[in-house]
């Protein structure tokens, strides 16, 4: 029946394990596109016929039905591609700019190109933030505590906090400091 292959693509994505990307189903996509082409050609042929040759009401119903099938296939195909792009975007934030080989093998050539362009765009944006850039992929979840315990492994000397307090960082000493200040050390 019309639309079954498009629905299979959606179900295939739904069945995929969380955090994994199923292989790009090129055959399924091609079959859906071929079905859409056939439906379009049939509609074109029926519309170009003279209405007096065949029953006008049945012809209109058939054209409307095929058009609805075309729209459904288009929505399913776009949903399949959109969800794959969202999965790939999420994996960029999780894994960084280099994906594991098993995920990369499941991507189509166009998806690989999109991933590379997205990575370059994200890296360019992160470099433009602040003086030295800002890595947005780190610490994506908010910290549970504002203060962290710091143990000095070597003599550092005096460290001035943002509020002007001087902290002497000696070897094997422990201090509670704001997380934001420890990123600077």
TAMOZI-V196325 format. One record per pair of residues at least 24 apart in sequence whose C-alpha atoms are under 10 Angstrom apart, sorted by the first residue. I is the first residue (numbers start at 0). J is the second residue. Records with the same first field share a line. If there is no record, write none. Layout:
BEGIN
I=J, J
END
This chain:
BEGIN
0=68
1=31, 34, 35, 38, 65, 67, 68, 69, 71, 72
2=31, 34, 35, 68, 69, 70, 71, 72, 73, 75
3=31, 72
4=28, 29, 30, 31, 32, 34, 72, 75, 76
5=30, 31, 32, 34, 71, 72, 73, 74, 75, 76, 77, 78, 79
6=31, 71, 72, 75, 76, 79
7=75, 79
8=75, 76, 78, 79, 80
9=75, 76, 77, 78, 79, 80, 82
10=79
11=79
12=78, 79, 80, 82, 83
13=79, 82
17=86
18=86, 87, 89, 90, 93, 102
19=86, 87, 90, 101, 102, 105
20=83, 86, 87, 90, 101, 102, 103, 104, 105, 106
21=83, 101, 102, 104, 105, 106
22=101, 102, 103, 104, 105, 106, 107
23=79, 80, 83, 104, 105, 106, 107, 108, 110
24=79, 105, 106, 107
25=107
27=76
28=76, 79, 80
31=69, 72, 73, 75, 76
32=69, 72, 73, 76
34=68, 69, 72
35=65, 66, 68, 69, 70, 71, 72, 73
36=69
37=65, 69
38=62, 64, 65, 66, 67, 68, 69
39=65, 66, 68, 69
41=65, 66
42=66
80=110
83=110
84=110, 113, 114
87=111, 113, 114, 117
88=113, 114, 117, 118
90=114
91=115, 117, 118, 121, 136
92=118, 121, 135, 136, 137, 139
93=136, 137, 139
94=136
95=136, 137
96=121, 122
142=178
144=177, 178
145=175, 176, 177, 178, 179
146=174, 175, 176, 177, 178, 179, 180, 181
147=174, 175, 176, 177, 178, 179, 180, 181
148=173, 174, 175, 176, 177, 178, 181
149=173, 174, 175, 176, 177, 178, 181
150=174, 175
155=184
158=184
END
